[in-house]
Amino acid sequence: MIGAGVPFGAEQRLLPEWIPLSFFFVSLACLPLGWILLFLQAENIASFQGGFGPVLAALHTFTIGVVLTTAFGASMQMLPVASGAAMNRPIGVILLLVLLLSGIGITLGGFAHYRPLIASWGAALLCLSALLYALMLVRLLIRSANLKLVRNHVLVGALCLLLAAALGAAMILNWAGLISFNMPNPRLVHAGLALYGFMGLIVFGFSRIMVPMLSVSDKTNDRLAIWGLLIALTSLLLWVGGFFKIAPIVALISALIHIYEMFTILKGRIRTRLGPEWTVIRFGWIMLPLSLLLVIGAQWTDNKANITELSILVAVLGWLVSFIIGILQRIVPFLLSMQIARQTGMPELPSKLAAEKLTRIIGPLHIAAVGVTGLAIIMDNSLLLQFGSLIGLVSGLSFLTFLIIAIKRKRLSLEKMKK
């Protein structure tokens, strides 16, 4: 894993170990929690039309609890490590962690218990965390000459994050009766900016560093990526402008360009053997265009209910969470290995820190969970949805166990090296 894509002296650009691990631990704790909430609300999923309640809390457990937390933690640590960029001060990242986790807990509690005022406070904290994250991200990108390949993706993504956070907060304040907010289809705009704007572009940009680094490949195509970004930006502008039927078609073109580049990178890799975690990463790449096809179907048909729910499930659990599950199985042992190198001068093999038996089941179980829950939504079958949620719960708990085992193995390895 410590290959050609990692700059010399990367271990010197590490945050204190507990900071990125805190982001990842919360993310991986929210993963089984989200499946539990989905299990408990299985009968209410089909009738959900928006608004406060446990279903909204379940959805945002995955989006802000898993995806947003991972994006914040991974980018604050991995961008400096992988690129040689000057890192942000630890105190700033700690403040980001506090704001984010406080905002997530309060917002989800307000959603689940129908407390708009409480959710409003949580939304305010999330907006502050989004602003701080964007400022720190811009600082990191400006001070690095090696991040030009992803700079534009990340900057546009950060802008989408701020817009999505502001729009989400406005809807919550409107529901709480604190402001009067009138906008056509605010939930659609918020979802598009959050899922495909911020999270999508961060994944696009981050993939152009992480996938070549972890597979040891130099087959990125800058011109293709620029075209993909321009097309993605066009689709986002169309979506915000209310052209909901055209925007996802344009976005699909951008998604296909991104996936083509990712498979080209893997095809040109030096590393011959890829681990089982790449199965779920590839699955996520397939789910991205499928989610957009479902969005297109939802916008071009009159019977939108099931298709809309299915598109959200495929986008969040099929694409984004799958990518996170796969990539974190590589990032966590890598970072722990670098922490060992910082203290001893000699990194441990990441494969010795990872529980390989768990890596063989985490991805397949997650893929099965997405498939079963997707089928349950198509069939409108709450029992099948609960069954799929249980499969996802096992996968989520296995991944959390993977993190705990990796930390324990790191400590044992460090003790042996110091003797």
BAPAFI-240977 format. One record per residue: residue in one letter; x, y, z of N, C-alpha, C in turn. Coordinates in steps of 0.05 Angstrom, whole numbers, padded with zeros to 5 digits, always signed. Example, Ala and Ser with C-alpha at 12.3 -4.5 7.8 and 13.67 -1.06 7.14 Angstrom:
<sites>
A+00264-00114+00156+00246-00090+00156+00264-00066+00156S+00257-00045+00142+00273-00021+00143+00258+00001+00157
</sites>
This chain:
<sites>
M+00017-00024+00000+00000+00000+00000+00017+00025+00000I+00041+00024+00013+00059+00047+00014+00075+00045-00012G+00065+00057-00033+00077+00053-00059+00085+00078-00072A+00085+00078-00098+00096+00100-00114+00080+00125-00111G+00055+00123-00103+00038+00147-00102+00041+00162-00076V+00057+00153-00057+00060+00166-00031+00086+00181-00029P+00085+00208-00024+00109+00224-00023+00127+00216+00000F+00153+00220-00004+00172+00215+00017+00167+00233+00041G+00168+00221+00065+00163+00236+00089+00134+00241+00095A+00116+00225+00083+00088+00229+00087+00080+00228+00116E+00095+00211+00132+00087+00208+00160+00091+00234+00176Q+00106+00253+00165+00110+00278+00179+00086+00297+00176R+00068+00290+00159+00044+00307+00154+00019+00294+00166L+00023+00279+00186+00000+00266+00200-00010+00284+00222L-00036+00285+00225-00049+00296+00248-00045+00277+00272P-00048+00287+00297-00049+00268+00319-00068+00246+00314E-00060+00221+00320-00074+00198+00311-00104+00198+00318W-00110+00208+00342-00138+00207+00352-00157+00224+00335I-00147+00245+00321-00164+00263+00307-00177+00249+00283P-00162+00239+00263-00175+00225+00241-00190+00200+00250L-00179+00186+00270-00193+00162+00279-00220+00169+00292S-00222+00193+00304-00248+00201+00315-00269+00205+00293F-00260+00218+00271-00278+00221+00248-00287+00194+00238F-00268+00176+00234-00275+00150+00223-00291+00133+00242F-00285+00135+00268-00301+00119+00287-00330+00128+00287V-00334+00154+00287-00362+00164+00287-00376+00155+00261S-00362+00157+00239-00373+00149+00214-00381+00119+00214L-00363+00102+00224-00369+00074+00224-00388+00066+00246A-00392+00082+00266-00413+00077+00286-00440+00085+00275C-00441+00106+00258-00466+00115+00246-00475+00095+00225L-00457+00079+00213-00464+00060+00192-00484+00039+00203P-00477+00024+00224-00497+00005+00235-00521+00019+00247L-00517+00043+00258-00539+00058+00269-00560+00064+00248G-00550+00072+00224-00568+00078+00202-00584+00054+00193W-00571+00031+00193-00585+00006+00186-00606-00001+00207I-00599+00004+00232-00619-00001+00254-00643+00016+00250L-00639+00042+00245-00661+00060+00241-00678+00053+00216L-00664+00043+00195-00678+00035+00171-00695+00010+00178F-00685-00008+00194-00700-00032+00202-00725-00024+00218L-00722-00005+00237-00744+00004+00254-00765+00019+00238Q-00757+00033+00217-00776+00049+00201-00784+00037+00175A-00780+00011+00172-00785-00003+00147-00814+00002+00137E-00833+00001+00155-00861+00004+00147-00868+00033+00139N-00851+00052+00146-00857+00080+00141-00842+00091+00116I-00824+00075+00106-00808+00085+00083-00825+00091+00059A-00843+00072+00052-00859+00075+00028-00877+00100+00029S-00887+00107+00053-00905+00130+00055-00891+00156+00061F-00865+00156+00063-00850+00180+00070-00852+00200+00048Q-00861+00224+00055-00863+00246+00035-00847+00270+00043G-00828+00266+00061-00812+00289+00071-00822+00298+00098G-00808+00318+00109-00815+00328+00136-00800+00314+00158F-00805+00323+00182-00791+00312+00205-00800+00284+00212G-00783+00270+00227-00790+00243+00236-00766+00224+00234P-00769+00200+00244-00748+00180+00245-00737+00172+00217V-00755+00173+00197-00745+00166+00170-00725+00187+00160L-00730+00212+00165-00711+00233+00158-00685+00230+00173A-00688+00222+00199-00664+00218+00215-00648+00194+00204A-00662+00173+00196-00648+00150+00185-00632+00157+00160L-00645+00172+00142-00631+00181+00117-00606+00197+00124H-00609+00216+00142-00587+00234+00148-00566+00221+00166T-00572+00199+00178-00552+00183+00192-00531+00173+00172F-00541+00165+00149-00522+00156+00128-00508+00180+00114T-00523+00201+00108-00512+00223+00092-00492+00240+00109I-00502+00251+00131-00484+00268+00147-00468+00252+00167G-00480+00230+00177-00466+00214+00197-00443+00198+00185V-00448+00185+00162-00428+00168+00150-00412+00183+00128V-00426+00193+00108-00412+00204+00085-00398+00231+00091L-00413+00250+00103-00401+00276+00109-00378+00274+00129T-00381+00258+00149-00360+00255+00170-00335+00243+00157T-00339+00222+00140-00316+00210+00127-00302+00230+00108A-00318+00245+00093-00307+00265+00075-00290+00286+00090F-00300+00296+00112-00286+00316+00128-00260+00304+00138G-00262+00281+00151-00238+00270+00164-00217+00261+00144A-00226+00247+00122-00207+00237+00103-00193+00259+00088S-00208+00280+00080-00195+00302+00065-00176+00318+00082M-00182+00323+00107-00164+00337+00125-00138+00323+00129Q-00139+00296+00129-00114+00281+00133-00101+00271+00108M-00117+00259+00090-00105+00245+00067-00095+00264+00045L-00107+00287+00041-00097+00305+00021-00069+00315+00027P-00062+00323+00051-00034+00330+00057-00015+00306+00055V-00024+00282+00064-00007+00259+00064-00001+00250+00035A-00022+00249+00018-00019+00238-00009-00006+00258-00028S-00007+00284-00022+00002+00304-00041+00026+00319-00032G+00033+00318-00006+00055+00334+00004+00046+00362+00011A+00020+00367+00012+00010+00394+00017+00015+00401+00047A+00018+00428+00052+00020+00437+00079-00007+00432+00093M-00006+00420+00116-00031+00412+00130-00042+00435+00146N-00068+00433+00153-00080+00452+00171-00072+00447+00199R-00074+00467+00216-00066+00464+00244-00086+00444+00258P-00075+00427+00275-00093+00408+00289-00115+00421+00305I-00111+00444+00316-00132+00457+00332-00156+00464+00315G-00150+00471+00289-00172+00477+00271-00188+00452+00264V-00174+00430+00260-00188+00405+00253-00203+00395+00278I-00193+00399+00302-00208+00392+00326-00233+00408+00328L-00232+00434+00323-00256+00451+00323-00276+00441+00303L-00266+00434+00279-00283+00423+00258-00297+00398+00268L-00282+00380+00281-00293+00355+00292-00315+00361+00312V-00310+00379+00330-00330+00386+00351-00355+00397+00339L-00352+00416+00321-00376+00428+00308-00392+00408+00293L-00378+00391+00278-00391+00371+00261-00406+00351+00278L-00393+00339+00298-00405+00318+00314-00428+00329+00331S-00425+00353+00341-00447+00366+00357-00471+00371+00338G-00465+00381+00314-00487+00387+00295-00501+00362+00287I-00486+00340+00282-00499+00315+00274-00517+00304+00296G-00507+00303+00320-00523+00292+00343-00548+00308+00348I-00546+00334+00348-00569+00351+00354-00589+00351+00331T-00579+00352+00307-00597+00352+00283-00612+00325+00281L-00598+00303+00284-00612+00277+00282-00632+00273+00305G-00625+00283+00329-00644+00281+00351-00668+00298+00346G-00665+00322+00335-00687+00339+00328-00705+00327+00307F-00693+00314+00286-00708+00301+00266-00724+00278+00277A-00711+00260+00292-00724+00236+00301-00747+00241+00320H-00745+00262+00336-00765+00268+00357-00783+00291+00350Y-00784+00299+00324-00802+00320+00315-00797+00346+00331R-00772+00354+00333-00765+00378+00348-00752+00398+00329P-00767+00414+00315-00755+00432+00295-00736+00452+00308L-00742+00462+00332-00724+00481+00344-00697+00469+00351I-00697+00445+00361-00672+00431+00367-00657+00426+00341A-00671+00417+00321-00658+00412+00295-00646+00438+00283S-00659+00461+00290-00649+00487+00280-00622+00493+00292W-00618+00487+00318-00592+00491+00330-00571+00472+00318G-00580+00448+00313-00561+00429+00300-00553+00438+00272A-00573+00448+00257-00567+00458+00230-00548+00482+00231A-00551+00499+00251-00533+00521+00253-00504+00512+00257L-00501+00491+00274-00474+00480+00279-00463+00467+00254L-00480+00453+00239-00471+00440+00215-00463+00461+00194C-00477+00484+00193-00470+00505+00174-00443+00517+00182L-00438+00520+00208-00412+00530+00217-00390+00511+00210S-00395+00485+00214-00375+00464+00207-00369+00464+00177A-00390+00468+00161-00387+00469+00132-00370+00493+00123L-00375+00516+00136-00360+00540+00130-00331+00536+00138L-00326+00526+00162-00298+00522+00171-00284+00502+00153Y-00298+00480+00146-00286+00460+00128-00278+00472+00101A-00296+00488+00090-00291+00501+00064-00267+00519+00065L-00265+00535+00087-00242+00553+00090-00216+00538+00093M-00216+00516+00109-00192+00500+00113-00184+00486+00087L-00204+00477+00073-00199+00463+00047-00186+00482+00027V-00197+00507+00025-00186+00526+00007-00157+00533+00015R-00152+00536+00041-00125+00541+00051-00106+00519+00043L-00115+00494+00046-00098+00471+00040-00092+00470+00010L-00113+00476-00007-00109+00474-00036-00091+00496-00046I-00094+00521-00035-00078+00543-00045-00049+00539-00039R-00043+00526-00016-00015+00523-00008-00002+00498-00019S-00015+00484-00037-00004+00460-00049-00003+00463-00079A+00022+00459-00090+00025+00459-00119+00018+00432-00131N+00016+00411-00113+00011+00384-00123-00018+00376-00124L-00036+00395-00117-00064+00388-00116-00080+00400-00139K-00065+00409-00160-00079+00422-00183-00098+00402-00196L-00092+00376-00195-00109+00356-00209-00137+00355-00197V-00139+00361-00171-00165+00358-00158-00176+00385-00148R-00160+00406-00150-00168+00432-00138-00196+00441-00147N-00200+00440-00173-00226+00451-00184-00249+00434-00174H-00246+00407-00174-00267+00390-00164-00274+00397-00136V-00254+00399-00119-00258+00404-00091-00270+00431-00085L-00260+00452-00099-00271+00479-00095-00300+00481-00102V-00307+00469-00125-00336+00470-00133-00352+00453-00113G-00341+00431-00105-00355+00414-00085-00359+00429-00059A-00339+00444-00050-00341+00460-00025-00363+00481-00028L-00365+00494-00051-00386+00513-00055-00414+00500-00054C-00416+00476-00066-00441+00462-00065-00448+00454-00036L-00428+00448-00020-00433+00441+00008-00445+00465+00023L-00433+00489+00018-00444+00513+00032-00472+00519+00023L-00478+00516-00002-00505+00521-00012-00525+00500-00001A-00516+00475-00001-00534+00453+00009-00539+00457+00039A-00519+00464+00054-00522+00469+00083-00540+00492+00088A-00537+00514+00073-00554+00538+00077-00583+00531+00070L-00587+00517+00048-00614+00510+00040-00627+00491+00060G-00612+00471+00070-00622+00453+00090-00630+00467+00115A-00613+00486+00124-00619+00501+00148-00643+00519+00144A-00646+00530+00120-00670+00547+00114-00695+00531+00116M-00695+00506+00105-00719+00489+00107-00726+00482+00136I-00705+00476+00152-00710+00470+00180-00722+00494+00195L-00710+00517+00190-00720+00541+00203-00749+00548+00194N-00755+00542+00169-00782+00546+00159-00801+00527+00173W-00793+00501+00176-00810+00481+00190-00814+00489+00219A-00793+00501+00231-00795+00510+00259-00811+00535+00262G-00819+00548+00240-00834+00573+00242-00818+00597+00248L-00791+00595+00246-00774+00617+00253-00770+00637+00230I-00773+00627+00206-00771+00644+00182-00792+00635+00162S-00797+00653+00143-00815+00645+00121-00797+00640+00096F-00797+00616+00087-00779+00608+00065-00796+00596+00043N-00797+00609+00020-00812+00599-00003-00793+00595-00026M-00791+00570-00036-00774+00564-00058-00785+00539-00072P-00787+00539-00098-00797+00515-00112-00778+00491-00108N-00789+00469-00099-00775+00444-00097-00748+00446-00081P-00749+00457-00057-00724+00460-00042-00711+00434-00035R-00727+00413-00030-00716+00387-00022-00700+00375-00045L-00711+00378-00070-00697+00367-00093-00670+00381-00097V-00671+00408-00095-00646+00423-00099-00626+00416-00077H-00635+00415-00052-00617+00408-00030-00604+00380-00035A-00621+00361-00042-00611+00333-00046-00590+00333-00069G-00596+00347-00091-00577+00347-00113-00551+00360-00107L-00552+00382-00092-00527+00396-00085-00511+00380-00065A-00525+00366-00047-00511+00351-00026-00499+00325-00038L-00516+00309-00051-00507+00283-00061-00488+00284-00085Y-00497+00299-00105-00481+00299-00130-00463+00324-00132G-00470+00345-00117-00453+00369-00117-00429+00365-00099F-00434+00368-00073-00411+00365-00054-00400+00337-00054M-00416+00318-00045-00406+00291-00041-00395+00279-00067G-00410+00283-00089-00401+00272-00114-00375+00284-00124L-00372+00310-00123-00347+00322-00133-00324+00317-00115I-00329+00315-00088-00307+00308-00070-00298+00280-00076V-00316+00262-00081-00309+00234-00089-00294+00234-00115F-00303+00250-00135-00290+00251-00161-00261+00261-00157G-00258+00283-00143-00231+00294-00139-00213+00277-00122F-00224+00267-00099-00209+00251-00081-00200+00225-00094S-00217+00214-00112-00211+00189-00126-00186+00192-00143R-00182+00216-00154-00160+00220-00172-00133+00221-00157I-00134+00222-00130-00110+00219-00114-00109+00191-00103M-00131+00182-00090-00130+00157-00075-00129+00132-00093V-00144+00131-00114-00144+00107-00131-00117+00102-00144P-00104+00123-00156-00077+00118-00166-00057+00111-00144M-00060+00123-00121-00041+00118-00099-00043+00090-00089L-00068+00081-00085-00072+00054-00073-00069+00032-00093S-00072+00037-00118-00068+00016-00138-00041+00018-00152V-00026+00040-00145+00000+00046-00157-00002+00048-00187S-00014+00070-00196-00019+00074-00224-00015+00104-00230D-00007+00110-00255-00003+00138-00263-00019+00144-00288K-00042+00131-00291-00058+00133-00316-00081+00152-00314T-00078+00173-00297-00099+00193-00296-00100+00209-00322N-00123+00219-00329-00127+00234-00354-00138+00261-00347D-00120+00281-00346-00128+00308-00337-00149+00321-00355R-00145+00318-00381-00163+00331-00400-00191+00319-00397L-00192+00293-00394-00218+00279-00391-00232+00288-00365A-00216+00291-00344-00227+00300-00318-00237+00328-00319I-00224+00346-00334-00233+00373-00337-00260+00374-00351W-00262+00358-00373-00288+00357-00387-00310+00346-00369G-00303+00325-00353-00323+00314-00335-00332+00334-00315L-00313+00351-00304-00320+00371-00285-00338+00393-00297L-00331+00402-00321-00347+00422-00334-00376+00412-00340I-00378+00387-00348-00405+00376-00353-00420+00373-00326A-00406+00364-00305-00419+00362-00279-00428+00389-00269L-00412+00410-00272-00420+00437-00264-00444+00447-00280T-00445+00440-00306-00468+00447-00322-00494+00434-00311S-00491+00408-00304-00515+00394-00294-00524+00406-00267L-00505+00414-00250-00513+00426-00225-00527+00453-00229L-00517+00469-00247-00530+00494-00253-00558+00490-00264L-00561+00470-00281-00588+00463-00291-00606+00454-00269W-00595+00438-00250-00611+00428-00228-00620+00450-00210V-00602+00468-00202-00609+00491-00185-00628+00509-00199G-00626+00511-00226-00644+00528-00242-00672+00516-00246G-00676+00491-00236-00702+00479-00238-00707+00462-00262F-00686+00457-00278-00688+00440-00302-00683+00411-00293F-00702+00400-00278-00698+00374-00266-00699+00351-00285K-00710+00355-00308-00711+00333-00328-00685+00331-00344I-00673+00354-00348-00648+00354-00365-00623+00350-00349A-00622+00361-00324-00598+00360-00308-00587+00332-00303P-00603+00313-00296-00592+00286-00290-00581+00272-00316I-00592+00279-00339-00582+00268-00364-00553+00278-00369V-00550+00304-00364-00523+00316-00367-00504+00304-00346A-00514+00301-00321-00498+00290-00300-00489+00262-00306L-00506+00247-00320-00499+00219-00327-00475+00218-00345I-00472+00237-00363-00449+00238-00381-00424+00243-00364S-00425+00261-00345-00402+00266-00328-00395+00242-00311A-00415+00228-00301-00410+00203-00285-00396+00182-00302L-00405+00178-00326-00392+00158-00344-00363+00165-00350I-00358+00191-00354-00330+00200-00358-00313+00193-00334H-00323+00199-00310-00308+00193-00285-00303+00163-00283I-00323+00147-00287-00320+00118-00284-00300+00107-00305Y-00302+00118-00329-00283+00109-00350-00254+00115-00341E-00250+00139-00330-00223+00145-00320-00214+00127-00298M-00232+00120-00279-00225+00103-00257-00217+00075-00266F-00232+00064-00285-00225+00037-00295-00200+00038-00312T-00194+00061-00325-00169+00064-00340-00146+00065-00320I-00149+00078-00298-00128+00079-00277-00122+00051-00267L-00143+00036-00261-00139+00009-00251-00126-00009-00273K-00134-00005-00298-00123-00022-00319-00093-00017-00322G-00084+00007-00317-00056+00014-00320-00040+00012-00294R-00050-00002-00275-00037-00003-00249-00012-00021-00250I+00007-00015-00231+00030-00032-00228+00024-00055-00209R+00009-00049-00188+00001-00070-00169-00017-00090-00183T-00008-00115-00184-00023-00136-00199-00047-00146-00183R-00043-00149-00157-00065-00160-00140-00079-00139-00124L-00105-00137-00127-00121-00119-00112-00137-00134-00091G-00140-00122-00068-00154-00135-00046-00184-00137-00050P-00198-00151-00033-00227-00154-00035-00243-00128-00033E-00231-00108-00020-00245-00082-00017-00250-00069-00044W-00235-00076-00065-00239-00064-00091-00265-00073-00104T-00276-00095-00095-00301-00105-00105-00323-00085-00099V-00324-00076-00074-00345-00058-00066-00340-00030-00078I-00315-00023-00082-00309+00003-00095-00320+00002-00124R-00314-00019-00138-00324-00022-00166-00355-00023-00166F-00367-00036-00146-00396-00036-00144-00406-00007-00141G-00393+00009-00125-00401+00037-00122-00400+00052-00148W-00379+00047-00164-00377+00060-00190-00400+00053-00208I-00409+00028-00207-00432+00020-00223-00458+00032-00213M-00460+00035-00187-00484+00047-00175-00488+00076-00181L-00466+00091-00186-00468+00119-00192-00486+00124-00217P-00479+00113-00241-00497+00118-00264-00524+00106-00260L-00526+00084-00246-00553+00072-00241-00570+00091-00225S-00559+00105-00205-00574+00124-00189-00584+00147-00207L-00567+00156-00225-00576+00178-00243-00597+00168-00263L-00595+00144-00272-00616+00133-00290-00643+00132-00275L-00642+00126-00249-00666+00125-00233-00677+00154-00229V-00659+00173-00225-00667+00201-00222-00681+00210-00248I-00669+00202-00271-00681+00209-00297-00709+00196-00299G-00711+00171-00291-00737+00158-00291-00757+00171-00274A-00748+00180-00250-00767+00193-00231-00777+00220-00243Q-00760+00234-00257-00767+00260-00268-00784+00258-00293W-00782+00236-00307-00796+00234-00333-00821+00216-00332T-00827+00207-00308-00852+00191-00305-00870+00204-00284D-00895+00196-00285-00915+00207-00267-00914+00193-00240N-00909+00167-00240-00908+00151-00215-00880+00152-00204K-00874+00173-00188-00847+00178-00179-00839+00165-00153A-00859+00158-00137-00854+00151-00109-00832+00130-00105N-00837+00106-00115-00817+00084-00111-00791+00090-00125I-00792+00102-00148-00768+00107-00163-00750+00127-00149T-00763+00148-00137-00748+00168-00122-00734+00156-00098E-00749+00139-00083-00737+00126-00059-00714+00108-00068L-00718+00093-00090-00698+00075-00099-00673+00090-00109S-00677+00113-00121-00654+00129-00131-00638+00140-00107I-00651+00148-00085-00637+00157-00062-00621+00134-00049L-00634+00111-00047-00620+00088-00035-00596+00080-00052V-00599+00080-00078-00576+00072-00095-00554+00093-00094A-00561+00119-00093-00541+00140-00092-00526+00140-00066V-00541+00138-00044-00528+00140-00017-00515+00114-00009L-00530+00092-00009-00519+00067+00001-00504+00052-00021G-00514+00053-00046-00502+00038-00067-00476+00051-00077W-00476+00077-00081-00453+00091-00091-00434+00102-00069L-00444+00122-00054-00427+00136-00035-00417+00119-00012V-00435+00105+00001-00427+00088+00024-00410+00065+00015S-00415+00054-00008-00399+00032-00019-00370+00042-00024F-00367+00065-00036-00341+00076-00040-00326+00080-00014I-00340+00091+00006-00328+00096+00032-00320+00070+00045I-00337+00049+00044-00330+00024+00056-00305+00012+00043G-00303+00014+00017-00280+00003+00004-00254+00019+00010I-00256+00045+00007-00232+00062+00010-00222+00063+00038L-00240+00063+00058-00231+00064+00086-00217+00038+00094Q-00223+00016+00081-00209-00008+00087-00180-00006+00080R-00173+00012+00062-00145+00017+00054-00133+00040+00070I-00149+00061+00074-00139+00085+00088-00132+00080+00117V-00149+00066+00131-00145+00062+00160-00119+00047+00166P-00113+00024+00154-00087+00011+00159-00063+00028+00150F-00067+00042+00127-00046+00059+00117-00038+00081+00137L-00058+00095+00147-00053+00116+00167-00040+00106+00192L-00050+00083+00202-00038+00071+00226-00009+00063+00221S-00004+00052+00197+00024+00045+00190+00042+00070+00190M+00031+00092+00179+00047+00117+00179+00051+00128+00207Q+00032+00124+00225+00035+00132+00253+00058+00116+00266I+00060+00090+00259+00082+00074+00270+00108+00085+00259A+00109+00092+00233+00133+00102+00220+00142+00128+00233R+00123+00145+00240+00129+00171+00253+00143+00167+00280Q+00136+00146+00294+00147+00141+00321+00172+00124+00320T+00175+00106+00301+00197+00087+00301+00216+00090+00277G+00207+00105+00256+00223+00107+00232+00219+00085+00212M+00203+00065+00219+00198+00042+00202+00168+00035+00202P+00154+00037+00179+00126+00031+00177+00120+00001+00179E+00098-00006+00190+00089-00033+00190+00074-00038+00164L+00074-00063+00155+00058-00070+00131+00029-00066+00138P+00014-00050+00122-00014-00046+00128-00030-00072+00128S-00022-00091+00112-00036-00117+00111-00035-00131+00138K-00014-00126+00154-00012-00138+00181-00031-00125+00201L-00040-00101+00195-00058-00086+00213-00087-00091+00206A-00092-00100+00182-00120-00104+00173-00129-00133+00179A-00154-00135+00188-00166-00161+00193-00176-00172+00166E-00160-00188+00153-00167-00197+00125-00192-00213+00124K-00198-00229+00145-00223-00245+00145-00247-00226+00143L-00246-00204+00157-00268-00185+00156-00270-00171+00129T-00248-00165+00117-00249-00152+00091-00263-00169+00070R-00262-00195+00074-00275-00213+00055-00305-00213+00057I-00316-00204+00080-00345-00206+00084-00358-00178+00085I-00343-00157+00092-00355-00131+00095-00368-00121+00069G-00352-00122+00047-00362-00113+00021-00385-00130+00010P-00382-00156+00009-00404-00173-00002-00429-00170+00014L-00427-00168+00041-00452-00164+00057-00465-00137+00051H-00448-00117+00047-00460-00091+00041-00473-00091+00014I-00460-00103-00006-00473-00105-00032-00499-00120-00031A-00499-00142-00016-00524-00158-00012-00546-00141+00001A-00538-00125+00021-00557-00108+00035-00570-00087+00016V-00553-00075+00000-00563-00056-00020-00582-00069-00039G-00575-00093-00049-00592-00107-00068-00618-00115-00056V-00618-00125-00031-00643-00134-00019-00661-00110-00012T-00650-00089-00001-00666-00066+00006-00677-00052-00019G-00661-00053-00041-00671-00042-00066-00694-00058-00077L-00692-00084-00075-00714-00101-00084-00739-00097-00066A-00734-00093-00040-00756-00088-00022-00772-00063-00029I-00757-00042-00037-00770-00017-00044-00786-00021-00070I-00775-00036-00089-00790-00041-00114-00815-00056-00109M-00814-00076-00090-00837-00093-00084-00854-00081-00062D-00845-00059-00051-00859-00046-00028-00864-00067-00006N-00843-00081+00002-00845-00102+00022-00828-00095+00046S-00841-00088+00068-00827-00079+00092-00811-00101+00105L-00821-00126+00104-00806-00148+00116-00779-00153+00101L-00780-00151+00075-00756-00154+00059-00737-00131+00065L-00747-00108+00069-00731-00085+00075-00717-00089+00102Q-00731-00100+00121-00719-00106+00147-00697-00127+00145F-00702-00147+00128-00682-00167+00124-00656-00155+00112G-00660-00138+00092-00637-00125+00080-00622-00107+00100S-00638-00094+00117-00626-00077+00138-00609-00094+00157L-00618-00118+00164-00603-00135+00182-00576-00144+00169I-00577-00149+00143-00552-00155+00129-00533-00131+00130G-00544-00108+00125-00528-00084+00126-00517-00079+00154L-00533-00085+00174-00524-00082+00202-00500-00100+00208V-00501-00125+00198-00478-00143+00202-00453-00132+00189S-00457-00122+00164-00434-00110+00150-00423-00086+00165G-00441-00068+00175-00432-00045+00189-00418-00051+00215L-00428-00070+00230-00415-00079+00255-00388-00092+00249S-00387-00107+00227-00361-00119+00219-00340-00098+00213F-00349-00077+00200-00330-00055+00193-00321-00040+00218L-00339-00036+00236-00331-00023+00261-00311-00040+00276T-00316-00066+00276-00297-00085+00288-00270-00084+00274F-00271-00082+00248-00246-00079+00232-00229-00056+00242L-00242-00033+00247-00228-00009+00256-00216-00014+00284I-00231-00026+00302-00221-00031+00329-00198-00050+00328I-00199-00071+00312-00178-00091+00310-00152-00078+00299A-00156-00061+00279-00133-00047+00267-00118-00030+00287I-00133-00016+00304-00121+00001+00325-00106-00016+00345K-00118-00038+00353-00105-00056+00372-00079-00068+00361R-00080-00076+00335-00057-00087+00323-00035-00066+00320K-00043-00042+00315-00023-00020+00313-00008-00017+00339R-00023-00017+00361-00010-00014+00387+00008-00037+00394L+00000-00061+00387+00017-00084+00392+00042-00083+00375S+00039-00075+00350+00062-00073+00332+00082-00052+00341L+00071-00030+00351+00088-00008+00361+00103-00017+00386E+00090-00032+00403+00104-00042+00427+00127-00061+00419K+00122-00078+00399+00143-00097+00391+00167-00082+00379M+00161-00062+00363+00183-00047+00350+00200-00031+00369K+00187-00022+00391+00202-00006+00411+00219-00022+00430K+00215-00048+00430+00230-00065+00448+00259-00069+00438
</sites>
